[in-house]
């Protein structure tokens, strides 16, 4: 089982879009996937048409009632894809956790005990901060994927995130590693995007995925219909790119071959 946190303290870099569509494309390839919405805004939940009312069971309840994940887990419209949703109830949890002297970083890890026996992939959508919610997510997984916009300020503030991951690995979760950098929001029309992508590859080397997620208005439209991109528009860039990314991720741990007629082979910038 692979457990992955999608993290970046900057907002608007594609964390939720990546979590939703990567999860859907992994499930499309026959993997059983659980998504966790750790953002109080609940955008990942809304992406699948799930909007829990205040007081309904969400990730907030699970954080304080470990081992009951099956009661909170919801099936999505995609076969093999499940989600533990979030809502605004989660907003106050950092204040509650901050009152604890010991173990406040491990609430989510305790809550997910047993989930690994039911799923092949667990993917957590982190909030745009480096607070206790993100720290709990990183203490519950082994891998971190970082989406980076291919824009001028892509690497700004990234040092803080890297320091946080390093601190967590040294003091809280020795298995944690940054295993993937996802270049997102690539504008095929500009030379700046290509230059930034080249800089990202030079800075991070082999952990940058070959797949580049291109700008695509269909990706922005899909959540309003409660669908992942692969179901909203089978032929757009977004579907091609996230299918390609899912294949790369599977290929990291499995010996697989891409079918000759597979659509998940989008043209990538020549770098």
N, C-alpha and C positions, 0 to 999 in steps of 0.2 A: 504494500500500500504506500502511495506517495501522498504526502501532506505538504501543501504549498500555501504560503501567504502572498497575496498580491499587494505590494506596499509601495508607497511613496507619499511623503508628507505634503507634497504639493497636490492641490486639487486640480481637476480637469485634465489629467494626463491619460485617462483611459483605464483606470483600475476596474471600475464596475463593468464597463463595456467588455474588457478583457475577461474578467471572471465569468460573466454570463455566457459569452460566446465561445470561449475556450471550453467551458464546462459542457455546453451543448454539443460542440464538435467532437469532444472526447466521447460523450455518450453515443453520438452517431456512429462512432467506430466500435461500438460494443462494450465500452467501459462503463462501469457503474460508478457514478460520480455524486458526491455530496457537496453542495455549495453552502457557505456560511456567510450571512450578512452581518458584519461587525460594525456597520456604520449606522448611527442613530437616524440618519435621513432615510434609511430603508430603500435606497434606490435599486439595489440588486433585487430585492423582493418585488418592487413595483415592475421591474423589467419582465418578470414572469406573471404579472397580473395579480400578485399577492399583496394585499394591503391589510395587515392585521390591525384591528381596532385596539385602542388602549385597553390594557387589561387582558388581552388575549395572550396565549402562550407564545413566547418568542425566545430568541437567544438570551434575552435578559433573564427570563425565568430559569432557563437551563444553567446559567452561570451560578445560580444559587441552589440548584437542585440537581447535582451531578448524577449521571447515569440514566436520566429519563429522556434521552434524545429522541427515542422513537415517538414520544408523545408530541414533540415539537416539529419533527421532520415532516415536510410536505412534498408531495409529488408534483412535479411540473408537467407541462404539456409534452415534454421530450422524454421518450422512453429511456429509462435508466438514469435519469437526472432528478435529483431531489434537492430541496433547499431548507435550511433552517432560517426562518425570516427574522427581520428586525423591525422595530418601529421607534418612535420617539421615547418610549419608556427607557431605552438604553442610554439616553442622554445623561442621566444622573448617576450612572453606575461608577464613573471614575471617582466621584465624591465619596460614594459608599465604600469603594475598595481602598481609597486613600486612608480610611480610618483603621484599616487592619495593619497590624505590625508584621505579621508573617504570612506568607503564602498568597498574597494578593495577586501576584503575577501568574499563578497557576490555576485560577478558577476555570478558565476555558479548557485547559488540558485535562482537568479532572472531569469536566462536564462531558468531554468527548470520549471517555473511556469506553471501549467496546465498539466504537464507530468504525474502527479500522477493520473489524471482522466482517462488516457489511459492504464496504466500499473499496474500490481500487484507487480512487483519487478523492482527496478532500482538499477543496480550494476555498480559501478565506479572503473575502473582500474587506480590506482594512480601511478605516477612516483616514481622512487626510490630516493626520497628526501623528506624533510619536508619543502619545500618552499611554495610559494603562490599557486601553482597549487594544492598541497595536502591539504593546508588549505582551499581553495575554495571548494574542494570535501567534506571535513569534515563539512563545514558549510552548505552543501546542503543535508546532509543525517542525519539519526538518529542512524545508527549502523556502527560499524567498525569491520571487520573481519581481523585478522592478520595471514597470512601464515608463519609458522616457519619450517625451515629445521630441520630434526632430525639429526643434526650434532653437532660437538663439540662446535662451536661458535654460536649456535642457539640463545641464550639469550643475546649475546653481542650487546650492543647498543640499546637494546629494551627499556631501561629506558628512553631514549630520546623520543622515540615514545610515551610511556605512559605519559610522562610529557606534550608532545604536545597535546595529546587528552584531558588531564585534563585541560590544559590552555584554549583550545577552548571551552570545556564544561562550564568553569567558566566565560568566557568573551565574547564568540561569539555565541555559540550554546548550550544552556542548555539541549537540548534533546539528545545530543550525548553520546553514550555508546559503550564500547568494549563488544560485545555480542558473539564473537566467535573466538577461536584460532584453526587454521587448521594445524595439523601436516602433513608436506608434505615431499616428496622425501625420504620416509622411505625405507631403504635398509634391506630387510628381511633376508639378509645373515649375518648381523653383530650384535653382542651383544651391540656395542656402540649405534646403532640406538635405540635399546630397552631401554637402560639406559637414553638416552637423552629424549625419549618420556616419561619415568617415571618422569624425572625431570620437564618436561613441565607440566605434569598433577599435580604434587605436587605444582608447582608455581602458576598455574592459576585455578586449581580446576574445578568447574562445567562448566566453559565456554569453556573448551576444547572439541571439537567434538569427539564423539566416533569413527567416521570414520577416518582412517589414509590413506593418499594418498601415495601409494607405488611407488618406482622408476619403471619406465616403458618406454622403448625406444619408444613405440608407441605414447606416449604423445608428445615426441619431434618430431616425424615424421609428425603428423597430421597437424600442421600449414602449412607445405610446400605444402599440398594439399588443403589448404583453407577450412578445415573441423574441426569441433569439434570431440573429440575422439569417441563419441558414434556413429558417422557416419563413421568414418575411420576404426574402428575395434570394433565390437559389443561385443567381448568376452574377451578382454584384461583386465588387472588389472585396467588401467586408466578408462575405461568405468564403471566397477563395482564400483570403489571407488567414482567417481563423481556422479553416480546415488545414491549411498548410502548417500553421503553428501547432495545432493538435498533433499532426503527424510527427513533427520534429520532437515534441515532448514524449510521445510514445517511443520514438526511435532511440531516445536517451537510455532506455532501460530494456528495450525489447528488440529482437532481430526481426524487423518487418520490412516489407517491400511496398513501395507505392505503386498501385495499379496503373497501367499505362494510360487508361482513360480517365484517371482521377482528375477532378477539376482543381485540386489543391496544389497547383503548380503555377502560381501567378508570376508574371515577369517582375524581377526585382531590379533595383538600381545596380548599375555596373560599377562596382567599387573594387 
